[in-house]
Amino acid sequence: MHAMQYETTLPADYDMEIIRKRVATRGHLLDDFPGLGLKAYLMRERGAGSPVNSYAPFYLWATAEGMNSFLWGPGFQGIVDDFGRPRVRHWMGLAHEEGPASAATPTAATVRRTPVPDGVAPGRFVADAVADAEDTESGVVLCALGIDPSRWELVRLTLWAGPAPADGGDRFEVLHLSAPGRAGLLSGRHW
């Protein structure tokens, strides 16, 4: 399992309705994409709890082949053509689980990136993070963890059925959720 995100920061005066319309007309194109567990179409607006305007989709890939097919195919090329080539962050999947609101449609998301502290055994840090991943907070639809061992960074994606808490990391609005492989992602807790 692989987690992936790219964030396109847009000008302060950018009309974010363009992003909403883009997702409304194109989001369904990945609803059946082979190898995709889920894609959360994330956006945040300057002045609405964010310092910037950005489009920042987050992916959970069930297969490397699906991820590669997307990155080297027309889907990602559309982003490159319209906004330039963003830096794509990638994490190895560690754990995931549904929350108490798993049947709800997510409306918000938080993405928290945490560096693995120097002097802490990476295996211990990961084991503790996975053990703490169980999120029984009401409103949680799904929580997923990944790690980038080249940067020693842990990422935690949480999808929410209501407003995201202010202390949960970077907050986003979920415009659409494509989840063709969600059932497969969630058939077991750990990746």
Secondary structure, 3 states (H helix, E strand, C coil): CEEEEECEEECCCCCCHHHHHHHHHHHHHHCCCCCEEEEEEEEECECCCECCEEECCEEEECCHHHHHHHHCCHHHHHHHHHHCCCCEEEEEEEEEEECCCCCCCCCEEEEEEEECCCCCCHHHHHHHHHHCCCCCCCCEEEEEEEEECCCCEEEEEEEECCCCCCCCCEEEEEEEEECCCHHHHCCCCEC
